[in-house]
Amino acid sequence: MTMTSCNNAAAPIAAARPSRTPVPPPGCTFEPQDWHLLARHWYPVARSADVREQPGQLMLLDEPLVAYRVHGEVVLARDVCPHRGVPLSMGRHDGEGVVCAYHGLRFGSGGRCNRIPAHPAQSAPAKLNLTTFPAIERYGLVWTCLAPEAGEAAPGIPDMPHWDDLGFVQVVCPPFDIAAFAGRQVEGFLDVAHFAWVHTDTFADPDNQEVPDYQTRVTPHGFVADYYSQVSNYPRSAGVAEPEGFVWLRHFEAHLPFTATLTIHFPEGGRQVIMNAASPVSARRTRLFVPIARDVNTHLSEEEVQAFNLRVFEEDRRMVEAQKPERLPLDISLEGHIPADRSSIAYRRGLKRMGFGDFFLV
């Protein structure tokens, strides 16, 4: 699928078939107990604007999904026709739903079968409805959960500061694929000691290597950290004159397992918020979604903001894909640590408290 941003929130779509106890899909790359824990959380799977009428295949936690729209509604379901098992992503849209490429059964609102060409007068039995998952549009993304809690009143989708505030401009970067575990990517996003070594072609100063002391604080969803430093957030090529001695605040909010937001405090009270939502395609593949809200540099085009952030993502990718072990060791005694690693340690301890194993791959 190829996709853009949509800021409108939508209510979750009711499942067309009775809820079932999810099981890890065949060939699952996660330990079963970890998969069951992960399946209870919410993840983005696509940009809203990329979900159109034509069906497209997505993947979450090794589960193949199909996404399409019908009369504006997003339908998200297992990518399999319940009649004879052909992926619905091979099908086409006829305006009233997705038509299976094998026998022409059509699936419309809520994933319900609404046409059987071989028996046009027959009503479709419930067994021919798709196994659907909730779909909520927020921050320009489509979010879902493979095993939502029964009776869940408010989905566990992380908050994004300033997204709807007046004066803020929203940009949703194209999804970015990483050949690594989501936990490794998120830990890298939370890390502050790598700036002077990894991001010197974008925003960091290679001569500003010292990491000032900072602390973390546990929250119900993870932890927060306030990091004060003189590392600018302007591109090195911008030539922006900052107030003398200005100290930048980077406020991190980790929402476990795989989402975090960074609010950067600019001179003169400006703010830029970056959400890092790492969607676990599998234990070894991650699709990164990054919505951005800012009231600074609002003259920059969407394309310019996306291009700059793509350069930052590429700098990080080189390190994250090279890390060993591939998994993220939750036993902190397995690696050495320095004071700058407080966020990393808080992240690993938080995952451990959630009940995850040591850690995740089979």
N, C-alpha and C positions, 0 to 999 in steps of 0.2 A: 504494500500500500504506500502511496505517497501522500503526505498530509500537511496545515497551517493553523492559525489559532482561533479559538472560539471562546469567548469569555462567559457565555451564558451557562448557568447551572441548570441541571435538569434532575427530576426525581428519578430514583432507581426504577428500572423496568422489572415488573413482576415476572417470575419464571413461568414458562408455559407448561412445564411438567413439575410434579411434586418434587420437593427438595430431596436430595439424596446425600448419604454420607460419602464425601469424596474420598477417593483412593489415589495413591500415587500412580501416574500413568506408566505404561510399559516403558522400560528403558530409563526410568527416572534416575537422575544424576545426584539426587539428595538422599541422605539417610532417611528412612521412612518416618521416624519420629520428628526429624527436623522439617520434613515436607509438610506434615500435618500442622505443625506450629506455624509455618510460613503461610499456609493456605488460609489461615484465619485473618491475615492482614490485607490491607488495601494497597494496590499498586496501580500506577498508570500503565496503559498498554498501547496508547496511540494519542497523537494530537487530535483534538476534536475535528479540525478542518480536514484531516486526512481520512476520516470515516465518512464515506459517501455511500450512495446506493449500491454500487458494484461491490460484491463481497471481497474481503481481503483477509488473508491469513495472518494471525498474530500468534505469539507463543508466550506463555507465562508458567513458570515452574514446571517446564517440560510438557505442559498441556497445550496441544494445538487448539486455537480458538479461531472463530470466524466472526468478523464484524461487518455490519452493514446498516444502512438506514432505510426505513420505510415510513413515508409521510413525516419525515423529520426525526422520528424516534430511532435511537441507537439500539440495535439488537446485538448482543454478545453471547455466543453460544459455543459449545464444543463443535469443532470443525469436522462433523461427521453427519451424514444423512442417516436418520434412524431407520430408513427402509433397507438399504443395502450397503451402507458404510462408505460411500464415496465422499470425499471432502467437499463440503459446500462451497469452499473457496474456488473450486473449479467451475462453479455455476455462473449464472448471469442474473441480472435484475430485470424484471419486466414491468416495473412500476407499482406492483402490488406485493412484491416480495422477491426472495431469491429462489431461482428455479434450479433444481438439481440437474447436473449434466447427464445423469444416467437414465432416470425414468421420468424426469420432469416434475416431480413433486415440488410444490411451491410453499415457501415459509415466509409469513408476513409478520405482523405486529406481535411482539412478545415471543417470537419464534414458533408460532402456531402454524401447523400445516393447514393451508386454506385452499388447496387444489390438488386433486389426484387425476391427472389426465386420462389414465386408463379406465377410470370409473368416475366420470365427472359429476354424477348425481349422488355419489356417496359422501357422507360426512366423514372427515378424518377422525380416527380414534385418537385418544390422548397419547397412545404409544408412539404415534407418528409426529408428535411435537418435539421440538429441539430441547436439549438440556441447556438451559440458559443460565447466565450469571448476571448479577446486578451491574448496571452501567450508569455511572454518575459523571457528568461533565463539570469539571471545576479547574480553574487556572488554565483554561485552554487545552485541557487533557481529558481523556476518558479513563476513569478509574474503575477497577473491579476488585472483587474478592472471590476466591474459589470456594470458600467455606464460611460465609457470613454467619455471625452469631444469630441464633433464633431470636426474633423479636427485637433485633438491634434498632434502637431509636435513631442514633446518629452515627453514621459510618466513621470509622477511624481514619479519615483522610486528614493529613496534617494541615494545620493552619499556615497560611502564607501572609505575613504582615504586609499591609499597605496595598494589597492587590486591587481592592475596590476603592481606595482612597482617591479623592479629587486631586487632580494635578499630577497623578502618576500615569506613566506610559507603560503599557504591557507588551512584552515580546515573548514569544514561545519559540525557543530554538528547535531546529530539526532534531529528531532523535539521533543519538550517537551510540554506535555499537562498539562494545569493548569485549575482547576475548579474555575475560577474567571474571572472578567471582564478585558479586555485588558488594559484599562486605569489604573487600579490598578497596574497591572504588570509593565507597563512602568514607572509609578511614582516611584515604588520601585527601578527600575534600575537607575533612576536619583538621588535617595536619597543617601546622603553621611554620614548621622548621624547613620545609622544602622550597619555600618561595625563592630564596637567593640561589638555589641550585637548579631548579627546574623551569622557573618562569621568567628567566632573564631576557627572553626575546619579546615578552609581552608587557609585564608591569613591574617586575621585581628588580631590585638593585643588587648585583652580585657582590657589592662591597658592604651590604647591610645584612649580615649573616646572624647577628646575635638575636636570640629570642627572649624578649622580656618575660618575666614571670607572669603567670596567669593561673586562674583556678577554674574548676568546673563545679557545677551544682546539679545534683540529681533532681529530675522532675518526674511526674507520672508517666511521661512518654519517652523519657531518655535522660538528657541532661542539657544544660546550657553552659556556655563559656564566653566571657568577654575578654577579647584580646586587644590590647592597646600597643601600637607600634608606630614607627615612622615609615613603614612600607606603604608607598602610595598605591592607589588603585588606578591611576591614569596610565594609559599605554605609554611606553617609554618614548614613542615617537611623537606624542602629543605636544610636548614642550609646554605643559601647563605650569604656571607659576603658583605654587601653593603658599599659604601664609607661613611665615618663618616659624619653625618649631612646631608645626601642626602635628598633632598625634591622632592617628586614625584609630577608630574603634571598629572592630569586626565582631559582631555579636552572632554567635553560632547557637542554633537550636537543633538538637538531634532528636528525631522522631523515629524510634527503633521499629523495625529492624533496618530499613534501607533508605530513609529519607532524612534530609537535613536542610535547614535554611540558613543563609548567611545574610545578615543585614549590615551593610557597610555605611558608616557615618562619614559623609563628605564635609568639606569646609562649608561654612555658611548654612549648616543645618540640612543639607541634602541627604537623601537616602537612596540606596540601591539594594534591593532584595533579590537574592538568587536562591531559587529552590533547586536542590540536587536530589532528584527522585530516581533512584537506581532500581529499575525493574528487572527482577531475576528471570531472564529467559530460561536459563538452566543454571546449574552450579558453576559452570565455566563460561557462561555468556551473559552479558548484561546489556540492557538497552537503557541508556541514560536520557531522561527527560528534564529539561531545564527551562521553566518559566522565569521571567525576570520582570520586576516592577521597579520603576525608578522615577524620581522627580529631578534628576540631574542629567545634564547632557541630552535634554529632550529633543534637541535639534538633530540628533543622529538618526539616520534611517534604520528601519528594522533590519535591513540587509547588512548595514555596517555593524550593528550590535551582534548579530548572529555570526558574522565573519570573525570578529575579534574573539568571541567566546569559543568558536571552533578552534582557533589557534591555541587557546588555553587548554581545551580538552585534549588536543593532540599532544601537548607537552606532558600532560598527566598520563595519557594512555601508554606512552613508551615505558614509564616506570611500572604502572599497575600490571600491565601484561607480562612484565619480566619478573615479578615478585615470586619468590619461593618461600615456603610451600604455597601452592595455589590456594589452599584454604586459609582462613584467618585463624590463627591459633588463639583460642580463648583462654587457655592456661598461660597467664602472663609470665610464668617462670620459664617458658620455652624460648624467650627472646630477651635480649638486653634492652634497657630503656633509659631514657634521659629525661630531665624535667620537662622538656618541650613536648614530651609524649603524653601529657596529662589527658588530652582529649582522646587519644587513641586508647589509653588504659580505661578511661571512663566508658568508651564505646564497647570495648570487649567485656568489661564487667557487666554492663547493662544487658548485653546479649546473653551472657552466662546466667544472669538472674532470670531471664525470660525462659530458661530451660533448654536452650540449644546445646547441642553436643560439641565436641572438640574436633572438627567443625566442618561440616555440612556435606562434604563430598563423599561419594562411594567409589 
